[in-house]
Amino acid sequence: VLSVEVTLMKGKGNLTLTGSLGEVMKESAQAALSYARSHQGECHINGITFEEQDIHVHVPAGAVPKDGPSAGVTMATALVSALSSRPVRKNVAMTGEITLRGKVLEVGGIKEKVLAARRSGIKRVVLPRQNAKDLLDIPEPLRETIRTTFIDSISDVWAHVFADEAS
């Protein structure tokens, strides 16, 4: 289970990525930012002048190397949360690779990710719809303790993760 932190500050439009991230995770963060910039209205981030805003994305966990596309949804959510001042629910975990158009793609290791989330006290997980088949690998009693939401696009995520949304 990884946390993603985002902070904003006046600047010149720079994106800083820290936390011992591999190239694929850096690309996921850049894709997430490009999506947010090109869908400002949908993301509720109107009024942001990106050329005057520096963004710092940090994935804490010391020197542990982190890589893979699975954090795309999480990075996009963290960025949109910071840019829109909308808090993310504390009891939700998510995974999925994103495209520049906001499509959420299947990822591997769903069983391990859901088990780790549950051990961490997570009660809700948001997964790519293409990964629905992977839930069969999780024991039935555990599946019943976690609310699972399947998504096709990053915009589907907002209704399930932001604290100010209804669901």
PASENU-864666 format. One line per field, with one value per residue (C-alpha): residue number from 0; x, y, z; residue in three letters. Coordinates in nm, 4 decimals, always signed. Example, Ala and Ser with C-alpha at 12.3 -4.5 7.8 and 13.67 -1.06 7.14 Angstrom:
<kolses>
seq 0, 1 $
xx +1.2300, +1.3670 $
yy -0.4500, -0.1060 $
zz +0.7800, +0.7140 $
type ala, ser $
</kolses>
This chain:
<kolses>
seq 0, 1, 2, 3, 4, 5, 6, 7, 8, 9, 10, 11, 12, 13, 14, 15, 16, 17, 18, 19, 20, 21, 22, 23, 24, 25, 26, 27, 28, 29, 30, 31, 32, 33, 34, 35, 36, 37, 38, 39, 40, 41, 42, 43, 44, 45, 46, 47, 48, 49, 50, 51, 52, 53, 54, 55, 56, 57, 58, 59, 60, 61, 62, 63, 64, 65, 66, 67, 68, 69, 70, 71, 72, 73, 74, 75, 76, 77, 78, 79, 80, 81, 82, 83, 84, 85, 86, 87, 88, 89, 90, 91, 92, 93, 94, 95, 96, 97, 98, 99, 100, 101, 102, 103, 104, 105, 106, 107, 108, 109, 110, 111, 112, 113, 114, 115, 116, 117, 118, 119, 120, 121, 122, 123, 124, 125, 126, 127, 128, 129, 130, 131, 132, 133, 134, 135, 136, 137, 138, 139, 140, 141, 142, 143, 144, 145, 146, 147, 148, 149, 150, 151, 152, 153, 154, 155, 156, 157, 158, 159, 160, 161, 162, 163, 164, 165, 166 $
xx +0.0000, +0.1488, +0.0445, +0.0789, +0.1254, +0.0875, +0.1700, +0.1236, +0.3226, +0.3702, +0.6253, +0.6826, +0.4884, +0.7420, +0.6498, +0.8757, +0.8554, +1.0226, +1.0138, +1.2508, +1.0180, +1.1030, +1.0499, +0.7052, +0.5728, +0.7170, +0.5378, +0.2140, +0.2459, +0.3114, +0.0132, -0.2054, -0.1024, -0.1628, -0.5083, -0.5902, -0.4679, -0.6699, -0.9880, -0.9907, -1.3689, -1.4427, -1.1804, -1.3215, -0.9888, -1.0910, -0.8915, -0.5550, -0.2809, -0.0445, +0.2339, +0.2440, +0.1999, +0.4702, +0.3509, +0.5439, +0.4344, +0.5930, +0.5455, +0.6811, +0.8405, +1.2027, +1.4474, +1.2233, +1.2213, +0.8717, +0.7774, +0.4920, +0.1841, -0.0620, -0.0388, -0.1774, -0.5288, -0.3909, -0.1575, -0.4360, -0.6643, -0.3978, -0.3249, -0.6910, -0.7494, -0.4736, -0.5687, -0.9405, -0.9022, -1.1268, -1.0143, -0.9935, -1.1775, -0.9423, -1.0795, -1.0389, -0.7628, -0.7343, -0.5253, -0.5131, -0.3030, -0.4321, -0.4030, -0.3788, -0.7464, -0.8389, -0.9086, -0.8239, -0.6390, -0.6050, -0.3152, -0.1645, -0.1459, -0.5062, -0.5268, -0.2114, -0.3220, -0.6673, -0.5248, -0.2721, -0.5442, -0.7647, -0.4743, -0.4309, -0.7921, -0.9240, -1.2949, -1.3362, -1.1261, -1.1573, -1.0341, -1.0236, -1.3333, -1.1048, -0.9780, -1.3216, -1.2275, -0.9337, -1.1634, -1.2372, -0.8826, -0.9761, -1.1476, -1.5233, -1.5245, -1.2668, -1.4479, -1.7556, -1.5659, -1.4565, -1.6744, -1.5444, -1.6121, -1.5100, -1.4199, -1.3532, -1.2214, -1.0503, -1.3590, -1.5527, -1.3235, -1.4241, -1.7718, -1.6183, -1.3116, -1.3755, -1.5164, -1.7550, -1.9219, -2.2419, -2.1447 $
yy +0.0000, +0.3296, +0.6808, +0.9645, +1.3197, +1.6305, +1.9861, +2.3015, +2.6232, +2.9337, +2.8697, +2.8313, +2.5180, +2.2611, +1.9063, +1.7527, +1.3784, +1.2227, +0.8990, +0.6641, +0.6382, +0.4357, +0.5619, +0.4051, +0.5727, +0.9055, +0.8605, +0.7847, +1.1099, +1.3073, +1.1416, +1.2228, +1.5873, +1.6077, +1.4594, +1.7074, +2.0015, +1.8990, +1.8251, +2.1130, +2.1592, +1.7921, +1.7832, +2.0951, +2.2771, +2.5850, +2.8937, +2.7178, +2.8763, +2.5840, +2.8060, +2.9803, +2.6678, +2.4217, +2.0746, +1.8319, +1.4659, +1.2489, +0.8780, +0.8192, +0.4897, +0.5753, +0.4390, +0.1526, +0.1573, +0.1872, +0.1308, +0.0151, +0.1648, +0.0672, +0.4003, +0.6018, +0.6263, +0.7113, +0.9785, +1.1352, +1.1353, +1.2909, +1.5614, +1.6456, +1.6442, +1.8996, +2.1140, +2.1176, +2.1301, +1.8237, +1.5718, +1.2014, +0.9605, +0.7966, +0.4419, +0.3986, +0.2412, +0.2381, +0.0994, +0.1171, +0.2420, +0.5530, +0.6801, +1.0431, +1.0270, +0.9072, +0.5432, +0.3084, -0.0075, -0.3473, -0.4072, -0.7145, -0.8311, -0.7536, -1.0266, -0.9024, -0.5394, -0.6048, -0.8199, -0.5472, -0.2823, -0.4854, -0.5437, -0.1661, -0.1122, -0.0135, -0.0777, +0.0306, -0.0447, +0.1053, -0.1234, -0.1274, -0.3006, -0.5349, -0.6689, -0.7857, -1.1434, -1.1249, -1.0951, -1.4656, -1.5233, -1.3593, -1.5780, -1.5147, -1.4112, -1.1398, -1.0211, -0.9642, -0.7264, -0.4870, -0.2657, -0.2962, -0.0429, -0.1034, +0.1843, +0.2377, +0.5935, +0.8228, +1.0462, +0.7472, +0.7562, +1.0986, +0.9943, +0.7169, +0.8760, +1.2412, +1.3063, +1.5717, +1.3310, +1.1421, +0.7742 $
zz +0.0000, -0.1116, -0.0202, -0.2684, -0.1440, -0.3571, -0.2634, -0.4677, -0.4579, -0.6649, -0.9312, -1.3034, -1.3932, -1.2751, -1.1788, -0.9148, -0.8487, -0.5445, -0.3486, -0.5295, -0.8296, -1.1369, -1.4902, -1.5299, -1.2142, -1.3286, -1.6600, -1.4732, -1.2781, -1.5953, -1.7683, -1.4666, -1.4777, -1.8530, -1.8032, -1.5258, -1.7325, -2.0363, -1.8350, -1.5873, -1.5853, -1.5314, -1.2536, -1.0825, -1.1116, -1.3088, -1.2257, -1.1958, -1.4019, -1.4439, -1.5771, -1.2368, -1.0237, -0.9215, -0.8246, -0.6068, -0.6028, -0.3357, -0.2691, +0.0819, +0.1846, +0.2340, -0.0156, -0.1277, -0.5099, -0.6557, -1.0176, -1.2346, -1.3986, -1.1239, -0.9434, -1.2356, -1.0908, -0.7474, -0.8813, -1.0873, -0.7836, -0.5591, -0.8169, -0.8722, -0.4967, -0.4403, -0.7407, -0.6552, -0.2748, -0.2462, +0.0171, -0.0605, +0.1681, +0.4169, +0.3820, +0.0059, -0.2008, -0.5773, -0.8579, -1.2336, -1.5194, -1.6953, -2.0491, -2.1562, -2.2489, -1.9002, -1.9778, -1.6900, -1.7907, -1.6282, -1.3885, -1.2258, -0.8662, -0.7702, -0.5063, -0.3329, -0.3571, -0.2142, +0.0676, +0.1549, +0.1482, +0.3811, +0.6227, +0.6282, +0.7323, +0.3893, +0.3427, -0.0206, -0.3292, -0.6757, -0.9531, -1.3331, -1.4696, -1.6654, -1.3307, -1.2103, -1.2960, -1.0529, -0.7510, -0.7841, -0.6536, -0.3233, -0.0610, -0.0403, +0.3296, +0.2546, -0.0583, +0.1554, +0.3879, +0.1124, -0.1039, -0.4600, -0.7341, -1.0943, -1.3239, -1.6922, -1.6840, -1.4370, -1.4260, -1.2852, -0.9820, -0.8499, -0.7283, -0.5190, -0.3653, -0.2886, +0.0572, -0.0756, -0.3214, -0.2380, -0.2792 $
type val, leu, ser, val, glu, val, thr, leu, met, lys, gly, lys, gly, asn, leu, thr, leu, thr, gly, ser, leu, gly, glu, val, met, lys, glu, ser, ala, gln, ala, ala, leu, ser, tyr, ala, arg, ser, his, gln, gly, glu, cys, his, ile, asn, gly, ile, thr, phe, glu, glu, gln, asp, ile, his, val, his, val, pro, ala, gly, ala, val, pro, lys, asp, gly, pro, ser, ala, gly, val, thr, met, ala, thr, ala, leu, val, ser, ala, leu, ser, ser, arg, pro, val, arg, lys, asn, val, ala, met, thr, gly, glu, ile, thr, leu, arg, gly, lys, val, leu, glu, val, gly, gly, ile, lys, glu, lys, val, leu, ala, ala, arg, arg, ser, gly, ile, lys, arg, val, val, leu, pro, arg, gln, asn, ala, lys, asp, leu, leu, asp, ile, pro, glu, pro, leu, arg, glu, thr, ile, arg, thr, thr, phe, ile, asp, ser, ile, ser, asp, val, trp, ala, his, val, phe, ala, asp, glu, ala, ser $
</kolses>
